[in-house]
Amino acid sequence: MNVPYIDFHTHSLRQADTIEVVSLHNDQQKVVKLYTIGFHPCWTTSLLTDLQLTYLAQKFTSDANCLGIGECGLDHLKGTTLDIQEEIFLRQILVANHLNAPVIIHCVRTFDRLLSMRKKYGHTPWAVHGFVRNKILAKQILDAGICISVAPHPKMNSTFEDTLSYLPIDKIFWRQTVTFLQISKKDIVFLQRCEVWLFLTLSKACIKILSLSILKNGNTKVAGTNSITNRR
């Protein structure tokens, strides 16, 4: 069976042979098939209105191709103050809770706040995208019930390589930020593990369903990812 690769998180359609989930910010107009929608912390400077929150809810409930809320979250380096970011993030979490929707998280140097908010408010599947940190933090995130999305690349440091070896295969997503030919040899064993796992868990009936689509239906065991396999 020829299993297509899943790009868990991207900002535009790029590859015809890959199932891609495009992240839309607010009412961005892009060519998409499957997507998530939310208010990115780097581009949102004021509190969300009821109209904006209703828009999120309507997109998720009315369009089967809308697979989750996000990306949303916290960024210590960009955007407005963290207190305002936290309130913006919280309102999107509450929408997701009401809809039982997965949440795609953008988190930069604010994992303490993220874990605190998960404990207080998170009741649906969450996934942190673009994780490149150490396995101690990875364990804290996983223990909080949050999945992790990774993007292996040729210039990975040893700390991140150690993290990749540690991550459980059923709690990770793959995000492609480089082309397949740029993946270094040391990544191949990891990718082969993921591809075999995908082959065993995806049936013909669900090939067309993305990882987030599965999460949307309440099954958090199956994970998919970006263009080469699943891990982040």
Phi, psi and omega in degrees: 000131180270102183272124179288150175286154180242121175266106188294328186206115177216168180250002175194154176289132185229329189228126184292333184267015184234138171280116187243135174255113183270134177270121179255135175263119178055235184255032177308140177256107179223159172284116182221159169246295174252143185202165167240161183219137181189189179245109184293136183295335181282342186242006181243117188252349182228162181299148182284142178274165176300324179296318179295319179292322177296321178300315177302312183298318181294320179297317182291318185280333187262345185236114181296340179278350174273112192260353181179179178258131179134168020270147178215168180152221188221141180220115183286341186261336184225164176090190181282189183297153182296327178296318178290318177303318181297321179292320177298316179297315182301318181295326177286325175300316182295323174297314179299319179299317181296325183264356187057046185258142172297154181234129177260123191255131167258120183220118179235110176055036179219034185291334176296315177294319181300313182295324177295318180290325176300315181296321184278322193235342189281118181234005179234172178298133175241150173219126175275125180263152174071031182287130180223023186262195186275167185286340176295313177293322178302318179296320178299319180294313179296320179296336177277000179084023181252132175281163184235137175250131183237160178221083177303146182209164187299334185257028179296142174274170185294330179297316180289325176299319178296321178298316180301321179292332184278325190297132176289140189295336183269007180237015185234157174234158180252136173233125181270119174244357175224165180283161184302321184291345180272351181292129184284162184300327183294342180274344190297319180299317178299315182294322179295321176302314182294318184293319177298318180297318178298317181299321183284335187257341180261124176263169179301329183291337184241011177302322182286351182263128180282165176306316181290330177296323177293317176299323181299328179272006172096006179254109184264004184282322183275128179239145176231170176205192184303190200300351181242329169177207195250090172195137168213000000 
